[in-house]
Amino acid sequence: MQSTAAALTMVRDDAFFLKAWLRHYGGLFGRENCYIVNHGRGEEVARLAEGCNIIGIPGDPHKNFDMKRWRMLNNLVQGLRCYYNHVVVGDVDELVVVDPAAGKTLLEMLEHVKLRRVLTPVGLEVIHRIDIEDQPIEEHIIGPRRHVRLAPHYSKPCIISSGDKIARGGHYTQNDTLRTPDHLYLFHLKFCDFGAYAAAMDQRNRVTQALGGTVKDIAIGRHWFAEARGEDRAVFEGFAGLKPASGFDLTSVRKRMHDTWRPRGDTGFWQFDHPDYAVQLTLPERFVGLI
């Protein structure tokens, strides 16, 4: 029984991403150390997450959704810290990974990380190049999908061993020290599969329609609304136009994060710049089968 790390997420349906989340964190930490807030008490979520710690909450439509969600996740993180050294928290389509070149797993890395700090992995968005990748995703995502784009917006402070509060959306914390360990990445999976993307967006559009308000009223991401969705196939076809970058050295990305590190106004949170790199990288062979 390990008490080094726990993983925490909240999900409503999204079986495709939940399966990947469970494979990853359940395999790394053990299902007994995975905590899932089952929004709406979905039967499929409960079935897939058997062996995990499932927290069922009502799924009735209500406003201020994202603020309430992160208030709850913040409180759960701090509660779990009473029993674990580190808590990995994020959306169900976000997975924190360690580059296999490091020669250790995420759990093995965290066993040697000091307490009372926040770790921020570099964000990489796994993209489905529908023009050249025709294999379906079955057991693993990396393999059928080998391309990622730099996604600073998903360089999230998501490994917590301090009492610092996380901002809504998980993009900022109150911790004033930026720690970006080498080999640590956050893979955002929203665009990893064309079919899964369309299904997830259909579900999110249904949620916002049921809430019956504007972005400002509901306080949820604009991307959940049908009017902001755009044409799905055009989104994926656009990935072919991203400039290819050679190699897989992201030292300069981490340096820019540190160079632009500063307080986020008078909010009490800290931030770095989120530039639009508009480039894509091919994951090295060593990543195949990692998630």
JOHU-V124087 format. One record per residue. RES is the residue in one small letter. PHI is phi in whole degrees, 0 to 359 (* if undefined). OMEGA is omega in degrees with one decimal (none if undefined). Layout:
# JOHU-V124087
res: (RES;RES)
phi: (PHI;PHI)
omega: (OMEGA;OMEGA)
This chain:
# JOHU-V124087
res: (m;q;s;t;a;a;a;l;t;m;v;r;d;d;a;f;f;l;k;a;w;l;r;h;y;g;g;l;f;g;r;e;n;c;y;i;v;n;h;g;r;g;e;e;v;a;r;l;a;e;g;c;n;i;i;g;i;p;g;d;p;h;k;n;f;d;m;k;r;w;r;m;l;n;n;l;v;q;g;l;r;c;y;y;n;h;v;v;v;g;d;v;d;e;l;v;v;v;d;p;a;a;g;k;t;l;l;e;m;l;e;h;v;k;l;r;r;v;l;t;p;v;g;l;e;v;i;h;r;i;d;i;e;d;q;p;i;e;e;h;i;i;g;p;r;r;h;v;r;l;a;p;h;y;s;k;p;c;i;i;s;s;g;d;k;i;a;r;g;g;h;y;t;q;n;d;t;l;r;t;p;d;h;l;y;l;f;h;l;k;f;c;d;f;g;a;y;a;a;a;m;d;q;r;n;r;v;t;q;a;l;g;g;t;v;k;d;i;a;i;g;r;h;w;f;a;e;a;r;g;e;d;r;a;v;f;e;g;f;a;g;l;k;p;a;s;g;f;d;l;t;s;v;r;k;r;m;h;d;t;w;r;p;r;g;d;t;g;f;w;q;f;d;h;p;d;y;a;v;q;l;t;l;p;e;r;f;v;g;l;i)
phi: (*;259;234;288;213;235;241;225;211;231;215;230;62;53;300;302;285;298;300;294;299;292;300;288;284;297;289;283;257;93;300;294;250;251;238;233;276;267;287;95;54;296;293;293;300;298;290;296;266;305;95;268;265;255;247;276;228;300;249;298;300;205;274;59;303;291;296;293;299;283;297;293;298;303;293;293;302;292;294;294;296;292;234;235;289;225;235;264;232;175;291;291;261;236;235;271;229;249;305;304;298;288;75;209;274;301;297;296;295;292;298;246;267;294;275;60;210;234;252;238;284;287;277;230;262;287;243;265;278;294;281;227;246;249;283;286;275;238;285;226;270;279;142;300;242;235;252;224;242;297;224;304;298;255;279;259;284;242;248;244;226;237;270;286;283;259;286;305;93;79;270;218;227;275;290;268;242;270;237;233;304;303;76;258;225;248;268;267;257;308;254;283;206;301;295;294;298;299;294;294;292;303;295;293;298;295;297;292;295;292;291;67;216;268;304;294;295;273;58;227;304;302;293;280;267;301;290;262;284;75;263;304;296;297;301;284;297;294;296;297;275;290;295;289;252;273;73;215;252;254;302;292;293;297;298;294;302;289;295;254;291;194;297;269;61;254;281;92;259;238;212;228;292;241;289;267;282;53;231;232;234;260;294;299;306;296;277;300;83;293;229)
omega: (179.5;175.8;178.4;-171.9;171.9;175.7;-175.9;174.4;174.3;-174.4;170.2;-173.7;178.3;-175.9;-178.3;-177.7;178.3;177.9;178.8;178.8;-179.3;177.6;-174.4;-174.2;175.5;178.2;-178.0;-170.2;-169.8;-177.1;-179.4;178.7;176.4;-176.0;-173.7;172.8;-175.8;-176.7;-176.7;178.1;-178.4;-178.3;-179.2;176.7;-179.8;-179.0;-179.3;-173.6;178.9;-177.5;174.6;175.3;-173.6;179.2;-179.1;176.4;-179.6;-179.7;-179.5;177.8;175.7;-178.5;-177.2;-173.3;-172.9;177.7;178.8;-179.4;-177.0;172.0;179.5;-179.4;176.1;-178.4;178.1;177.3;-177.9;175.0;-179.7;178.0;175.6;-173.3;178.9;176.2;-176.7;174.6;175.5;-174.8;177.8;178.6;-175.2;178.2;178.2;-179.3;175.7;-177.2;172.5;176.8;178.5;177.7;179.1;178.7;179.5;177.1;176.3;-179.9;-179.9;176.6;-176.2;177.4;-176.9;178.4;179.6;-178.5;177.5;176.7;178.9;178.4;-178.4;176.0;173.6;-177.7;175.3;-179.0;178.2;-176.4;177.2;176.5;-173.4;178.5;-176.7;-178.6;-177.1;178.3;174.8;174.4;179.5;-178.5;-176.1;178.3;179.8;-170.8;169.5;176.3;-177.7;-173.9;176.4;171.0;177.9;-174.9;-178.1;179.0;179.8;166.9;-169.2;174.2;-163.9;174.9;-165.6;170.0;179.9;178.6;-175.9;178.0;176.1;179.7;176.9;-176.8;177.3;-173.5;-175.5;170.2;178.5;-179.1;-172.8;178.4;179.6;178.4;-176.3;-174.6;172.6;176.0;-176.6;-176.7;169.0;176.2;174.9;-167.9;-173.3;-175.0;-175.1;-179.0;-175.4;-178.8;179.7;178.2;-178.6;-179.6;-179.8;179.6;174.6;-179.5;-178.8;176.4;177.5;179.7;-177.9;176.7;179.6;178.7;171.4;178.1;178.3;176.2;-178.7;-179.1;-170.1;-178.5;175.7;-176.3;179.9;-177.0;177.4;-173.3;-176.4;-176.6;178.4;-170.6;-175.1;-178.7;-170.2;-175.2;179.1;177.8;-176.4;176.0;-179.7;-178.8;179.6;-178.1;177.6;-177.2;177.1;175.1;-178.8;176.2;-179.8;178.0;-176.3;178.1;-177.9;177.9;177.6;180.0;179.8;175.4;-178.6;-178.7;-176.2;-178.1;-175.5;175.1;176.9;-176.5;178.9;-176.7;-174.3;178.8;179.6;-174.4;168.2;-178.5;176.9;-177.7;175.0;-177.1;178.1;176.8;175.1;178.8;172.0;-179.5;177.0;-177.1;-175.6;179.8;-175.7;179.7;-178.6;175.2;none)
